[in-house]
Amino acid sequence: MTQTSFRGAVIFSFLICFGLDSSALAQTGGRSAFEFLKISPFSRAVGMGEAYSAVGDDVAAIQYNPAGLASVLNNELDFTYLSLYQGVNFESVAVAVPLDTQLPGIGGVVAANVNIVQGGSFQRTDDLGNPNGTFTTGDDIVTLAYAKSFGMVQLGASGKFIQQQIDTVTNTLFAADAGVVVTPSFPGMRVGLSIKNIGAQDNNDYDLPMILDAAISYRRYEIFTYQDDGAISVETDFPIHPIEDQVGMRVGAEYNFKWVGSRATLRMGYKFLDQNLSGTGFTVGAGYSLDLDGAVVFLDYAFAPEDIFGVSNRLSLSTKF
């Protein structure tokens, strides 16, 4: 089996196993190469339909709008596990650390996120269809970010190292995100603007879409009682360098009810992700948090019926300390 035909067979097998089509390898023609980038590890954001560029005020902002990291007041650590079909596993760890105490002259918040997709082992065959060992697949994303507040304005930026590996074939990309969040004098309102995948266009083999996200969110406290609050968020994508959809929109909401040392949360969202704004999925989520003598532990769940790899259930465990 020649090297060219071997690579073609490997890539074809990978695409079949992951439910993608061959256009994922083209710069144009419908899909970007790194489809796994669409998998979000953060259950809170997914439960809100990923309308998160404005409302995001925790470590999950590293994926949606790095400027939102400036709202992080305590150390945060997030673990997520996601089991997809065909034995594909997705694992994520994210951390955010405010610098105001350690480096008061610099301040701001630093964050890091590592996402790993493990595709498992697959049967390799020769040109005649005979078994010829196995091969493995895997994808990795490493993101580093920094954000800082300047009065009512929060600014943030992140850099991403992206690697996709299929047996001996490896592809890598570098990209950057940048964003701003404005908290106007109107209580509870946040306006977010971010640009994603800067510098990942016009590559020799692979492209990522460059997208401008514009979002607005509003949170109200004491809706029914003095112990509850809720938020709604609306977000629109404007492609600068389009590859897939020409426009996208997401809406989401969450409701929190608190009592002594605990909080329960319900979330829902909806995605509109093509130029006709036809619906692509209703998401729901729930969460529970518990204050353990200064360290708050969060358990969040999200169900996404139309995720990039089909129906998915996410479970995230995070803490603030």
C-alpha positions in Angstrom: 0.0 0.0 0.0 1.5 3.3 -1.0 2.0 6.2 1.4 -0.5 8.3 -0.5 -3.2 5.6 -0.6 -2.5 4.8 3.0 -3.0 8.3 4.1 -6.2 8.6 2.0 -7.5 5.4 3.7 -6.7 6.7 7.1 -8.3 10.0 6.6 -11.4 8.4 5.0 -11.7 6.1 8.0 -11.4 8.9 10.4 -14.1 11.0 8.7 -16.5 8.1 8.6 -16.0 7.3 12.2 -16.5 10.9 13.2 -19.5 11.5 11.0 -17.9 14.1 8.7 -17.8 14.4 5.0 -14.7 14.7 2.7 -15.2 18.4 2.3 -13.8 18.9 5.7 -10.4 18.7 4.1 -10.9 21.6 1.8 -10.3 25.3 2.5 -13.6 26.1 0.8 -16.6 24.0 0.0 -18.4 23.9 3.3 -16.5 22.8 6.3 -13.4 23.6 8.2 -10.9 20.8 8.8 -10.9 20.9 12.6 -14.5 20.0 13.3 -13.7 19.0 16.9 -13.2 22.7 17.7 -17.0 23.0 17.8 -17.2 20.8 20.9 -17.6 22.9 24.0 -16.5 21.4 27.2 -18.4 23.8 29.5 -21.8 22.5 30.6 -23.1 25.9 31.8 -22.5 27.5 28.4 -23.9 24.6 26.5 -27.1 24.5 28.6 -27.6 28.2 27.6 -27.3 27.4 23.9 -23.7 28.7 23.9 -25.0 32.3 23.9 -22.1 33.1 26.2 -19.9 35.9 24.8 -21.6 38.5 27.0 -22.9 36.6 30.0 -19.8 34.5 30.5 -18.1 35.6 33.7 -16.2 32.4 34.7 -13.4 30.2 33.3 -15.6 29.1 30.5 -15.2 32.5 28.9 -11.8 31.4 27.6 -13.7 29.6 24.8 -16.3 32.2 24.0 -14.9 35.6 24.8 -11.6 35.9 26.7 -12.6 39.3 28.0 -15.1 37.7 30.2 -12.3 36.2 32.3 -11.8 39.6 33.8 -14.9 39.0 35.9 -13.2 36.0 37.7 -12.6 37.0 41.3 -11.4 33.7 42.7 -9.3 30.8 41.5 -11.4 28.5 39.3 -10.9 24.9 38.2 -13.2 23.1 35.8 -13.2 19.4 34.7 -15.5 18.0 32.0 -15.9 14.6 30.5 -18.0 13.9 27.4 -18.7 10.5 25.9 -19.5 10.6 22.2 -20.5 7.8 19.8 -18.1 5.3 18.3 -16.1 5.2 21.5 -14.9 8.8 21.1 -14.1 10.5 24.5 -13.6 14.2 25.1 -11.9 15.5 28.2 -11.2 19.0 29.3 -9.5 20.9 32.2 -9.6 24.6 32.6 -8.1 27.0 35.2 -8.3 30.7 35.9 -6.2 32.6 38.4 -6.7 36.3 39.3 -3.4 38.2 39.6 -4.5 41.1 41.8 -3.0 39.5 45.0 0.1 37.9 43.5 1.0 40.6 41.1 -0.9 43.8 42.1 1.1 45.9 39.7 -0.1 43.8 36.8 -3.5 42.5 37.9 -5.9 40.9 35.6 -6.7 37.2 35.2 -4.7 34.4 33.5 -6.3 31.2 32.3 -5.5 28.0 30.5 -7.6 25.3 28.9 -6.6 21.8 27.6 -9.1 19.8 25.5 -8.3 16.3 24.4 -10.3 14.2 22.0 -9.5 10.4 22.1 -10.8 8.6 19.1 -9.7 5.1 20.1 -8.2 2.4 17.9 -9.5 1.6 14.4 -8.8 -1.3 12.0 -6.3 -0.6 9.2 -6.7 -2.6 6.0 -4.7 -2.9 2.8 -5.8 -2.3 -0.8 -7.5 -5.8 -0.8 -9.4 -5.1 2.4 -7.3 -7.5 4.5 -6.6 -6.5 8.2 -3.3 -4.7 8.6 -3.0 -3.7 12.2 -4.7 -0.8 13.9 -4.3 3.0 14.0 -5.3 5.7 16.5 -6.7 9.2 16.2 -6.5 12.1 18.6 -7.0 15.9 18.8 -5.6 18.4 21.2 -6.3 22.1 21.9 -4.2 24.1 24.3 -5.4 27.7 25.0 -3.7 30.4 27.1 -5.5 33.7 27.9 -5.2 36.9 29.7 -7.9 39.5 30.6 -8.1 42.7 32.6 -10.8 45.3 33.6 -10.5 49.0 32.9 -13.5 50.5 34.6 -16.6 49.4 32.7 -14.5 47.8 30.0 -13.0 44.4 30.1 -10.4 43.3 27.5 -9.0 39.9 26.8 -7.0 37.8 24.3 -6.1 34.2 23.9 -3.8 32.0 21.8 -4.6 28.5 20.7 -2.4 25.6 19.7 -4.5 23.1 17.7 -3.3 19.6 16.7 -5.1 16.8 14.8 -3.4 13.4 14.6 -4.5 10.4 12.5 -2.0 7.6 12.8 1.3 9.1 11.5 -0.5 12.1 9.8 -0.4 15.3 12.0 -1.7 18.7 11.3 -1.2 21.8 13.5 -2.6 25.3 13.6 -2.1 28.4 15.7 -5.0 30.9 16.2 -5.9 33.8 18.4 -9.1 35.2 19.9 -9.7 38.7 21.2 -12.7 40.3 22.9 -14.2 43.1 24.9 -17.0 43.1 27.4 -18.7 46.4 28.4 -20.7 46.6 31.6 -22.8 49.8 31.2 -24.3 51.8 34.0 -27.6 50.0 33.5 -27.5 47.3 36.3 -27.2 43.7 35.2 -26.4 44.4 31.5 -23.3 43.2 29.7 -22.4 43.7 26.1 -19.8 41.4 24.5 -17.8 41.5 21.2 -15.2 38.9 20.2 -13.2 37.9 17.1 -12.3 34.2 16.9 -9.6 32.3 15.0 -7.5 35.2 14.0 -4.5 34.1 11.9 -5.9 30.7 11.0 -6.9 31.6 7.4 -5.1 31.1 4.0 -3.1 28.1 5.2 -1.7 25.7 2.7 -4.0 22.8 3.6 -6.5 23.9 6.3 -8.6 27.0 7.2 -10.6 28.0 10.2 -13.4 30.5 9.8 -12.8 34.0 11.3 -16.0 35.1 13.1 -17.2 38.2 14.8 -19.5 37.5 17.7 -21.8 40.2 19.1 -23.8 39.5 22.3 -25.9 41.2 24.9 -27.1 39.8 28.2 -29.2 41.0 31.2 -29.3 39.6 34.7 -32.0 40.5 37.2 -31.8 39.8 40.9 -34.8 39.2 43.3 -37.2 38.1 40.5 -39.6 36.2 42.7 -37.8 36.2 46.1 -34.8 37.9 47.5 -32.8 34.7 47.0 -33.1 34.2 43.2 -31.8 35.7 40.0 -32.0 35.0 36.3 -30.2 36.0 33.1 -31.0 36.0 29.4 -28.5 36.3 26.6 -28.7 36.8 22.8 -25.7 36.3 20.5 -25.2 36.7 16.7 -22.2 35.5 14.6 -21.0 37.6 11.7 -18.5 35.6 9.5 -15.5 37.7 8.4 -13.9 34.7 6.7 -16.8 32.3 6.2 -16.4 28.6 5.5 -19.7 27.2 6.7 -22.7 29.2 7.7 -23.2 32.7 6.6 -24.8 33.9 9.9 -25.6 32.4 13.2 -27.7 33.2 16.3 -28.0 31.8 19.8 -30.3 32.5 22.7 -30.1 31.3 26.2 -31.3 31.8 29.8 -30.6 30.6 33.3 -32.4 30.8 36.6 -30.7 30.5 40.0 -32.4 29.9 43.4 -30.2 30.2 46.5 -30.5 29.1 50.1 -28.0 28.8 52.9 -24.8 27.5 51.4 -26.4 26.1 48.2 -27.7 27.1 44.8 -29.8 25.3 42.2 -29.8 26.3 38.6 -32.0 25.6 35.5 -30.8 26.5 32.0 -32.1 26.4 28.4 -31.1 27.7 25.0 -31.7 27.4 21.3 -29.3 27.7 18.3 -30.0 29.1 14.9 -26.9 28.3 12.8 -27.4 29.0 9.1 -28.2 31.8 6.8 -32.0 31.1 6.9 -31.9 31.0 10.7 -33.5 27.6 10.8 -33.3 26.0 14.2 -30.6 23.4 14.9 -31.3 22.4 18.5 -32.9 23.1 21.9 -30.5 22.7 24.8 -31.2 22.3 28.4 -29.1 22.1 31.5 -29.1 22.1 35.3 -26.6 22.8 38.1 -26.1 22.6 41.8 -23.4 24.3 43.9 -22.4 23.9 47.5 -20.3 26.2 49.7 -17.7 24.1 51.6 -16.1 26.5 54.1 -14.8 28.9 51.5 -14.5 26.6 48.5 -17.6 26.5 46.3 -18.1 23.2 44.3 -20.3 23.3 41.2 -21.8 20.3 39.4 -23.3 21.2 36.0 -25.1 19.1 33.4 -26.1 19.9 29.8 -28.0 18.0 27.1 -27.5 19.0 23.5 -29.6 17.0 21.1 -28.0 18.5 18.0 -24.3 18.7 18.9 -21.6 18.4 16.2 -21.2 14.7 16.9 -24.9 14.1 17.5 -26.8 13.8 20.8 -24.5 14.5 23.8 -24.6 14.7 27.6 -22.1 16.8 29.4 -21.1 16.7 33.0 -18.8 19.3 34.5 -17.3 19.5 37.9 -15.8 22.9 38.9 -14.7 24.8 42.0 -14.0 28.3 43.1 -11.5 28.8 45.9 
